[in-house]
């Protein structure tokens, strides 16, 4: 039986020989007696860092998905040293939710049903799209948010200035709602910056590129939709929401559009180049004139990703986006005779000239422009 005296003896970590007090090395095998200290690990919920390529990344769990219960992680990469990544963890942890405190996503869900009753569907769709780009802070307590995390979401958004403006508008609306409900009296949204979008170009299609799209009709899916966009000036989401009753067979035009007061339910006469094409699509509409192949309503993002981009790639056209079609229509109007007021009406603009306040576009004057394109 091992006695207390035996237990008090210091034994070599390698050969188990008895050692004198204070021995650093074993007198028999020479082994150093100081055991390696275990690496101190960060506790659960304290965040972690890891190497990704040549840089370090900080990471914390900010919550758990209500659907799958899987952890939602927030990361920040690009640190040159491990220490720099570790030092940044407290900034990430500021966004970790606290029990019984309303999060960004929860506040949005409370605000949305009340706000959508006051605005149009287009405005609400813009807010819903903007909400998706705040995913990194969905589970952060709203009262703990400030300008930096909100601005970071805007800066990382891959879309253009209009989407970033919608993101700021959403934050302004949420802070207003939070103030009215005594959640917080702060308004950090007022300091957000959306950029000037100078780097985001939407060049029109050239004459040769437009001819290539026309030749692709019937050969490549959705070439006809792209061509119609170029000859109507419609915004993609305006066109895709048009139902059968948006086509007027008597006056051979489309009536629709939204986003601005001047653009709502405007008259869009059709160039002879697309007249029969639109008439045929309207005749078989159920209910959408420009649906997906399965009959469902075409969405702007789906059209961009699955229709327009593949078409441009097959035609060898680079640097164009769906909104380039609207710019193409505007570019075509430059060389056509007609009043600025009527051209503005076709585009859905309200500020072409001061004469717009005194003139009203009619079918004949609008058609004289589109017939000449």
C-alpha positions as CSV (number, residue, x, y, z in Angstrom):
1,X,0.0,0.0,0.0
2,X,1.3,3.5,-0.9
3,X,1.9,5.5,2.2
4,X,1.7,9.3,2.7
5,X,5.5,9.4,2.8
6,X,5.7,7.6,-0.6
7,X,3.1,10.1,-2.0
8,X,5.2,13.0,-0.8
9,X,8.3,11.7,-2.7
10,X,9.2,13.5,-5.9
11,X,9.5,11.0,-8.8
12,X,11.1,11.5,-12.2
13,X,8.5,12.2,-14.9
14,X,10.3,9.8,-17.2
15,X,12.0,6.9,-15.3
16,X,10.0,7.2,-12.0
17,X,13.3,7.3,-9.9
18,X,13.1,9.1,-6.6
19,X,14.5,12.6,-6.8
20,X,15.9,14.9,-4.1
21,X,13.9,18.1,-3.2
22,X,14.3,20.9,-5.7
23,X,15.8,18.7,-8.5
24,X,15.3,20.2,-12.0
25,X,16.8,17.3,-13.9
26,X,16.8,13.5,-13.1
27,X,20.2,12.3,-11.9
28,X,19.7,9.0,-13.6
29,X,18.0,9.7,-17.0
30,X,18.6,13.5,-17.2
31,X,15.0,14.3,-18.0
32,X,13.8,17.8,-17.2
33,X,11.2,17.7,-14.5
34,X,9.1,20.8,-15.3
35,X,5.9,19.6,-17.1
36,X,4.6,21.5,-20.0
37,X,1.7,23.7,-19.1
38,X,-1.4,23.2,-21.0
39,X,-2.5,25.7,-23.5
40,X,-5.1,28.0,-22.0
41,X,-8.3,27.8,-24.1
42,X,-11.0,30.4,-24.3
43,X,-14.2,29.4,-22.6
44,X,-17.5,28.8,-24.4
45,X,-19.0,32.0,-25.7
46,X,-15.7,33.9,-25.5
47,X,-15.0,33.8,-29.2
48,X,-12.1,32.3,-31.1
49,X,-9.5,33.2,-33.7
50,X,-8.1,31.1,-36.5
51,X,-5.7,31.4,-39.4
52,X,-7.1,31.8,-42.9
53,X,-4.3,31.9,-45.5
54,X,-1.8,34.5,-44.4
55,X,-4.2,36.4,-42.1
56,X,-6.1,35.8,-38.9
57,X,-9.9,35.9,-38.4
58,X,-11.9,36.6,-35.3
59,X,-15.2,34.8,-34.7
60,X,-18.0,34.8,-32.1
61,X,-21.3,33.0,-31.9
62,X,-24.0,35.7,-31.9
63,X,-27.1,33.5,-31.6
64,X,-28.8,30.4,-32.8
65,X,-31.2,30.0,-35.7
66,X,-34.8,29.6,-34.6
67,X,-35.4,27.2,-37.4
68,X,-32.4,24.8,-37.2
69,X,-30.9,25.8,-33.8
70,X,-27.5,26.0,-35.5
71,X,-25.1,28.7,-34.3
72,X,-25.1,32.0,-36.1
73,X,-21.5,33.3,-36.3
74,X,-20.1,36.7,-36.9
75,X,-16.6,37.0,-38.2
76,X,-14.0,39.7,-39.0
77,X,-11.0,38.7,-41.0
78,X,-7.8,40.3,-42.5
79,X,-5.8,40.7,-39.3
80,X,-2.0,40.4,-39.7
81,X,-1.4,38.9,-36.3
82,X,-3.2,36.6,-33.9
83,X,-3.1,39.2,-31.2
84,X,-4.9,41.7,-33.4
85,X,-7.6,39.2,-34.1
86,X,-7.9,38.4,-30.3
87,X,-8.1,42.1,-29.5
88,X,-11.0,42.6,-31.9
89,X,-13.2,39.9,-30.3
90,X,-14.7,42.3,-27.7
91,X,-16.0,44.5,-30.6
92,X,-17.7,41.5,-32.1
93,X,-19.0,40.5,-28.7
94,X,-20.8,43.8,-28.3
95,X,-23.3,42.5,-30.8
96,X,-24.0,39.3,-28.9
97,X,-27.7,39.2,-27.8
98,X,-28.7,39.6,-24.2
99,X,-31.6,37.7,-22.7
100,X,-35.0,39.5,-22.9
101,X,-33.7,42.3,-25.1
102,X,-35.3,42.8,-28.5
103,X,-32.9,42.1,-31.4
104,X,-32.7,43.9,-34.8
105,X,-34.7,41.0,-36.4
106,X,-37.3,41.0,-33.7
107,X,-37.8,44.7,-34.0
108,X,-38.1,44.4,-37.8
109,X,-40.8,41.7,-37.4
110,X,-42.8,43.9,-35.0
111,X,-42.4,47.0,-37.3
112,X,-43.1,45.4,-40.7
113,X,-46.9,44.6,-40.4
114,X,-47.7,48.1,-39.2
115,X,-45.5,49.9,-41.8
116,X,-46.6,47.9,-44.9
117,X,-50.1,49.2,-44.4
118,X,-48.9,52.8,-45.1
119,X,-46.7,52.4,-48.1
120,X,-46.9,50.8,-51.6
121,X,-45.7,47.3,-52.4
122,X,-42.6,48.6,-54.2
123,X,-41.4,50.5,-51.2
124,X,-42.0,47.6,-48.9
125,X,-40.2,45.2,-51.3
126,X,-37.2,47.6,-51.1
127,X,-37.2,47.4,-47.3
128,X,-37.5,43.6,-47.3
129,X,-34.5,43.4,-49.7
130,X,-32.6,45.9,-47.5
131,X,-33.3,43.8,-44.4
132,X,-31.5,40.8,-45.9
133,X,-28.2,42.7,-46.1
134,X,-28.3,43.3,-42.3
135,X,-28.1,39.5,-41.6
136,X,-24.8,39.9,-39.6
137,X,-26.7,41.9,-36.9
138,X,-30.1,40.3,-37.0
139,X,-29.6,38.8,-33.6
140,X,-27.9,41.8,-32.0
141,X,-29.9,43.7,-29.3
142,X,-31.1,46.8,-31.1
143,X,-30.2,49.1,-28.2
144,X,-26.6,48.0,-28.4
145,X,-26.2,48.9,-32.0
146,X,-24.5,52.0,-33.1
147,X,-23.2,53.5,-36.4
148,X,-20.1,51.3,-37.0
149,X,-21.9,47.9,-37.3
150,X,-24.7,49.4,-39.3
151,X,-22.3,51.1,-41.6
152,X,-20.3,47.9,-42.0
153,X,-23.4,46.1,-43.3
154,X,-23.9,48.9,-45.9
155,X,-20.2,48.9,-46.9
156,X,-20.3,45.1,-47.4
157,X,-23.5,45.2,-49.5
158,X,-22.6,44.1,-53.1
159,X,-25.5,46.1,-54.6
160,X,-25.5,49.7,-55.8
161,X,-26.3,53.0,-54.2
162,X,-30.1,52.6,-54.4
163,X,-30.0,49.4,-52.3
164,X,-27.7,51.1,-49.8
165,X,-30.1,54.1,-49.7
166,X,-32.9,51.6,-48.9
167,X,-30.8,50.2,-46.1
168,X,-30.4,53.6,-44.6
169,X,-34.1,54.3,-45.0
170,X,-35.0,51.1,-43.3
171,X,-32.7,52.0,-40.3
172,X,-34.3,55.4,-40.1
173,X,-37.8,53.8,-40.0
174,X,-36.7,51.3,-37.4
175,X,-35.2,54.0,-35.1
176,X,-38.4,56.1,-35.5
177,X,-40.5,53.0,-34.5
178,X,-38.1,52.2,-31.6
179,X,-38.3,55.8,-30.3
180,X,-42.1,55.8,-30.5
181,X,-42.2,52.5,-28.4
182,X,-39.6,53.6,-25.8
183,X,-37.0,51.0,-26.9
184,X,-34.3,53.7,-27.6
185,X,-34.2,57.4,-28.2
186,X,-31.0,57.2,-30.2
187,X,-30.9,57.4,-33.9
188,X,-27.6,56.2,-35.3
189,X,-29.1,55.8,-38.8
190,X,-28.7,59.6,-39.4
191,X,-24.9,59.2,-39.6
192,X,-24.9,56.4,-42.2
193,X,-23.2,57.0,-45.5
194,X,-24.4,55.4,-48.8
195,X,-21.6,56.4,-51.1
196,X,-21.9,58.3,-54.4
197,X,-22.0,55.1,-56.5
198,X,-19.7,56.6,-59.0
199,X,-18.0,53.3,-59.6
200,X,-21.2,51.5,-60.5
201,X,-21.8,51.9,-64.2
202,X,-24.8,50.9,-66.2
203,X,-23.8,51.5,-69.8
204,X,-26.5,51.1,-72.5
205,X,-26.2,48.4,-75.1
206,X,-24.6,49.5,-78.3
207,X,-26.4,49.2,-81.7
208,X,-24.5,46.0,-82.5
209,X,-25.3,44.5,-79.1
210,X,-29.0,45.3,-79.4
211,X,-29.0,43.7,-82.8
212,X,-27.4,40.6,-81.3
213,X,-30.1,40.4,-78.7
214,X,-32.8,40.7,-81.4
215,X,-31.2,37.9,-83.4
216,X,-31.2,35.7,-80.3
217,X,-35.0,35.9,-79.9
218,X,-36.5,32.4,-80.2
219,X,-33.0,30.9,-79.9
220,X,-31.9,31.9,-76.4
221,X,-34.4,32.0,-73.5
222,X,-35.6,35.4,-72.4
223,X,-33.9,37.3,-75.2
224,X,-37.4,38.7,-76.0
225,X,-37.8,40.0,-72.4
226,X,-34.4,41.8,-72.7
227,X,-35.3,43.3,-76.1
228,X,-38.7,44.5,-74.8
229,X,-37.0,46.1,-71.8
230,X,-34.7,48.0,-74.2
231,X,-37.7,49.3,-76.2
232,X,-40.0,50.3,-73.3
233,X,-37.7,51.8,-70.8
234,X,-39.4,49.9,-68.0
235,X,-37.6,49.0,-64.9
236,X,-37.3,45.2,-64.7
237,X,-39.4,44.8,-61.6
238,X,-42.1,47.1,-63.2
239,X,-42.3,44.9,-66.3
240,X,-42.4,41.6,-64.4
241,X,-45.3,42.6,-62.2
242,X,-47.6,43.5,-65.2
243,X,-50.6,41.3,-65.5
244,X,-52.9,40.7,-68.5
245,X,-55.0,43.8,-67.8
246,X,-51.9,46.0,-68.1
247,X,-52.1,45.6,-71.9
248,X,-54.5,47.8,-73.8
249,X,-55.2,46.1,-77.2
250,X,-57.2,49.0,-78.5
251,X,-54.4,51.6,-78.2
252,X,-51.7,48.9,-78.4
253,X,-49.8,50.0,-75.3
254,X,-48.9,49.0,-71.8
255,X,-50.2,50.8,-68.8
256,X,-48.2,50.3,-65.6
257,X,-45.1,51.2,-63.6
258,X,-44.5,52.6,-60.2
259,X,-41.7,53.9,-57.9
260,X,-42.4,57.6,-58.5
261,X,-45.6,59.6,-58.8
262,X,-44.9,60.2,-62.5
263,X,-44.0,56.6,-63.1
264,X,-47.2,55.1,-61.6
265,X,-49.7,53.7,-64.2
266,X,-48.0,55.6,-67.0
267,X,-48.8,55.0,-70.7
268,X,-46.1,53.1,-72.5
269,X,-46.8,53.0,-76.2
270,X,-44.9,50.3,-78.1
271,X,-42.4,50.5,-80.9
272,X,-43.3,48.4,-84.0
273,X,-40.3,46.3,-83.2
274,X,-41.9,44.8,-80.2
275,X,-45.7,45.5,-80.7
276,X,-46.6,42.0,-81.9
277,X,-44.3,40.3,-79.5
278,X,-46.0,42.0,-76.5
279,X,-49.4,41.4,-77.9
280,X,-48.7,37.7,-78.2
281,X,-47.4,37.5,-74.7
282,X,-50.4,39.4,-73.3
283,X,-52.8,37.1,-75.1
284,X,-51.5,34.0,-73.3
285,X,-50.8,35.8,-69.9
286,X,-52.1,33.9,-66.8
287,X,-51.9,36.4,-65.1
288,X,-48.4,37.7,-65.8
289,X,-47.4,39.0,-69.2
290,X,-43.7,38.3,-68.6
291,X,-43.6,35.3,-66.3
292,X,-40.9,32.7,-65.6
293,X,-41.2,29.5,-67.6
294,X,-43.2,27.8,-64.9
295,X,-45.8,30.7,-64.9
296,X,-44.7,32.3,-61.6
297,X,-43.9,36.0,-61.4
298,X,-40.4,36.8,-62.6
299,X,-38.3,38.3,-59.8
300,X,-35.6,41.0,-60.5
301,X,-32.8,38.9,-58.9
302,X,-33.8,35.7,-60.7
303,X,-33.9,37.5,-64.0
304,X,-30.5,39.0,-63.4
305,X,-28.9,35.7,-62.3
306,X,-30.7,33.1,-64.4
307,X,-31.8,34.9,-67.5
308,X,-30.0,38.1,-68.3
309,X,-26.5,37.1,-67.3
310,X,-26.5,33.8,-69.2
311,X,-27.8,35.6,-72.3
312,X,-25.1,38.2,-72.2
313,X,-22.5,35.5,-71.7
314,X,-23.7,33.6,-74.7
315,X,-23.7,36.7,-76.8
316,X,-20.2,37.7,-75.6
317,X,-21.5,41.0,-74.1
318,X,-19.7,42.2,-71.0
319,X,-20.3,44.9,-68.4
320,X,-24.1,45.0,-68.8
321,X,-26.8,44.6,-66.1
322,X,-30.6,44.5,-66.5
323,X,-30.9,48.2,-65.7
324,X,-28.7,48.8,-68.8
325,X,-31.8,48.2,-70.9
326,X,-33.5,51.2,-69.4
327,X,-30.4,53.3,-70.2
328,X,-30.5,51.8,-73.7
329,X,-34.1,53.1,-74.2
330,X,-33.1,56.5,-72.9
331,X,-30.2,56.6,-75.2
332,X,-32.4,55.7,-78.2
333,X,-34.7,58.6,-77.4
334,X,-31.9,61.2,-77.8
335,X,-32.0,60.9,-81.6
336,X,-35.8,60.9,-81.9
337,X,-37.8,64.1,-82.4
338,X,-40.4,64.7,-79.7
339,X,-41.0,66.9,-76.7
340,X,-39.0,66.4,-73.6
341,X,-42.3,66.2,-71.7
342,X,-43.4,63.2,-73.7
343,X,-40.0,61.5,-73.5
344,X,-40.1,62.0,-69.7
345,X,-43.6,60.5,-69.6
346,X,-42.4,57.4,-71.4
347,X,-39.5,57.1,-68.9
348,X,-41.6,57.7,-65.9
349,X,-39.7,60.9,-64.9
350,X,-41.2,64.1,-63.6
351,X,-38.5,66.7,-64.1
352,X,-37.8,66.8,-67.8
353,X,-38.8,70.5,-68.0
354,X,-41.0,73.0,-66.4
355,X,-43.5,72.6,-69.3
356,X,-44.6,69.3,-67.9
357,X,-46.8,71.2,-65.4
358,X,-48.8,72.6,-68.3
359,X,-48.8,69.7,-70.8
360,X,-50.3,66.3,-70.8
361,X,-49.0,63.5,-73.0
362,X,-51.5,61.7,-75.3
363,X,-51.4,58.5,-77.3
364,X,-50.6,60.2,-80.6
365,X,-47.6,62.2,-79.4
366,X,-46.2,59.3,-77.4
367,X,-46.6,57.0,-80.4
368,X,-44.9,59.4,-82.7
369,X,-41.8,58.9,-80.6
370,X,-41.8,55.1,-80.2
371,X,-42.7,54.6,-83.9
372,X,-39.6,56.6,-84.9
373,X,-37.2,54.5,-82.8
